[in-house]
Structures are given as C-alpha cells and as structure tokens.
Amino acid sequence: MRGPTMIERLRRELGRIRVRLLVVNLVVLLVPVAGLEFARLYERQLLGSLERDMTNQAVLVAAMLASGLDRGLELDAPEHGDVLTQAARHTRTRVRILDGAGAVVVDSHENGPPEGPEPARPVLIPTRGARGHGPSSADLIELAERVQPIAQGARERWSEVLDRPEVHEALAGRRAARTRVREEPPSVFLFLAEPIRRGGEVLGAVYVVRSTQPVLVELHRIRSGLIRVLVVASLFTGLVTLVLAWTISRPLGKLSRAAKRIAAGERDIVVPVSGSGEIRELGASFAAMNERLGARLRYISDFAADVAHEFKSPLTSIRGAAELLDEGAADDLEARRRFLRNIELDVARLDRLVSRLLELSRIEASSEAMTVLDLEALAARVVERCASPEKPVVLRYEMPKRLLRARQTDLETALLNLVDNAVRFSPPGEAVVVAVEGGEGGEGRKTARISVRDRGPGIPVQHQGRIFDRFFTTDESRNGTGLGLAIVKSVVEAHGGVVTVESAPGEGAMFVVEIPVRR
C-alpha cells in the first residue's frame, strides 16, 4: 500500500491545531519586526530633517551676514562670533564663516564646543573590552552610506577646509553638502556650505557641520524598545503556544486515539475527559456517546438473546407436533386435531411476538418529530376504545393545560397498552381510573402526570422489579407477549420521562407516567 506523500504529510501537519497556533503567534511577531523596519524609515527621515535644519540655519546665517555687510560690518566682526556661539549652544551645530579665499574668519567652536560633549554612543549589544560605548566606525560608515546619498567618498582622508569640494562649490555660488566619517566617536558628520552673496557677488560661505550622534541616540532608544518587545513577544509566543498545545492539542489527541480504538472495535474503552471549556465539554459528550453506544450494543445483544429464547419454545412445539404427525399420529383423528391446534396456537403466538417486536422496533427507531397535541382528547380516545359495560374506564383530567408536545402515535400506543392491561386484570364491575394532572420533576421542570389504576390482583413484589423487561409476563394464560410494558417504557423514555408502578397483592396496581412539558 502506498504511503502518504511529502505534500500529504505536510498538509496533515499544517492542519494540526498546535501548528496553526504556532503560525498565528508567529504572525504576531511581525508587529515588532515591522516596527524595526519602520525605525529604518524613521532614521532616513531624521537624517533628512537634520540636513534640512542645517540648510535653513546656514541660509539664515548667510542672510544675517549679508545684512551686516550692507551696514558696513566685516565678516570677522566680533558680533558675528557671539551670535554663532549662542546658536551653536542650542543647536549643537558648528558654524564657521569663510571669506572669499576660503579662510576661516569666524568659528563658533574656536574656544571648544559651547554645547558640551556629545552624548554617549548608543549600543544595542554591549561587548566586553570594547572601547567606549557605541557601534564601530565600520557600522557608522555603513549607516552613513545607507541613509545619505551624499555620503560618496566618506572613507577618504579629511582634507583641509579650503580643499574640500563642498567649500569650492559654495565659493562658486552653489550650495553643497557632504557626509564624512572618522575613526574616533562621534564618527558620522554632515557638512553643508552655503554661499554669502551681496548684489550677486559671492563674498564668502557659511560652513556648518553637525554630528549625527543625537539622531543615533534617538534611534537607539527606538530600536532598543522594539528589540525588547520582540524578545518578550517571542518568549510570550513560545509560552502561549506550549500552553495552548498542552491544554488543547493534547486532550484532542487523546480523544482522537480513543476514537480510533473504538472504531477498530475495541470494547470498554475509557474516554479521557481532560482540559477545560469546550475541550472538556467535547470529551464529556464523547464519553457519553461512547456509553450510549456501549449500552446500545448490550441492548442489541440482550434483545437478540431474548428473541431467540422466546421464539425457541413455540418453534420447538411446532417441530414436535409435526414429527408426531409424521410418525403416524395423523391416523388418530383426535390426536391429529390436538396437534394441529397446538401448531395453530404456537403460530398465533409467533405472529403476536413478531407484531409486537416490529412495533417496539418502530418506536425505538422512530424519527417522527414531536408535535403539539391535545392531551385531553388523546386520553379520551384511549378511554373510549378500552371501556366496556362490564369494565368501565373513568377519565379524570385535572391538568391546567391541554396541549402537550409529543409523538402522538407513540404516546397513544403506550396509553392503550397501560389501560388495556388494567382492564384485562380488573374484576367485572370495577372501574379503571385514568387521571391526568400537572406535576413537577427534577430541577423544577413541569411535567404531565398520567396514572392508570386498576382493582385487580396486583403484582407480586418479586415481579415488580422486572415488570418492564422484554418478554417478561405473568399473563401467559391470556396470551401475553411480555412486550406491552416494554413498549410503554420505550415510549416514555423517548419523551424524556419515567414510568413507575405501585402495587400491593390484592389491592390492584397503579402505573404512573411522567412526561416533561416542552414549550
């Protein structure tokens, strides 16, 4: 026999609950992963915003210097140095003013950085023995080349200010920017040169430079938070997957194995009921179903044994009579009549047994839907059919409601059996009383209580425990089959009710049927 293919095994594994739970939880991890990708986009936005701020600052300084020149101030005026120093303190930007020849005439950092030292370099994974606390210069170079298109040539040796390409561009009247990297932290710097014009003539340039270290610090905070979320989410996902697999997949696996054993024909399998919630309810329902199946199998086995036993006696009698007739008893007219009469009686008994068995089978296998019926009218019909002048039947209907949801044919059959039995055992002139009244069952449920009382000889105590068993009868002399009360019990249980008997020798018997009132 060909085994399952790789695709079939994969499809089967993907269909398992624990695999689906794992996939769902892994999808949850995409949230912090997407956050890391968003951080990369945010990084580009921050660096782009940083360059725009530097541009605006350079343009503003250039405009201020052009205005000062119009008022007769020189580029290297002390006032310019004070203003640039104050601006550098708040913007962390180094601003230098270059004259037309490219020489530095004013420097906001001439006496050191007024804004103070740069913040410590951020690290995501500290390493032992590393100098400082931050990424290597190679990492910063990669960052600069990735987020800034202007970072071409970032690995080259830094030249003097006058020899830098962006300075040449600014002195030629064009704004220029560049990114440079050095070995010592802070490592990545943005340079921007803005020309200073007056009347169309370029008189010098504003040269600004700013470290990207604050941007890296901010991004480090974002990335650190996202990585922590990712780690916690990964651990939580793994834990949730294990817990769910243990509480859901494991109980379902036990149920599946038990079901396979039951399907293979094993008997007396204990169905595991574990887990909680719907899983436990499923296990309990499956166990109840297995119990019902076992009871049904036992019922079928006992039923077959009872039928075989009940059919054996008349068949044996018929066979004996036929053999005696074959051996010569046919010559004796009286013996022949007697044997033929016995055969006729046994055949009639078999016919009654078959009819009753078919009726019992129909009731137990009935799929007829319950309908709303008039219980008083049904009881009146039963009383009318069973009553006679010698043995009257009295109906006492004391139930507040007349309507009941039930299977009309089956319920009428059960009541006919009960009333017919009572009439059969009642002495002449004694009335059989059929009483219908409201009752209350378990959990406060309303019931319809139907009682049938006769004044016959009663039922012996030793027989009361078996009175509802199939083929058990105390009325063989009256052609009883022992199936009438079995049919009553089957009908009542199909309606979710119970039937009981109360009897004392010489005082008659009373059968009580209680059926839940369904809305």
Helices and strands as residue ranges (DSSP letters): H 6-14, H 17-70, H 78-91, E 94-99, E 104-107, H 137-147, G 149-151, G 161-163, H 165-171, E 176-181, E 188-198, E 201-211, H 213-244, I 245-249, H 250-263, H 278-326, G 329-331, H 333-364, E 371-374, H 375-386, E 393-397, E 403-406, H 408-425, E 432-440, G 442-444, E 446-453, H 461-464, G 476-478, H 484-494, E 498-503, E 509-516
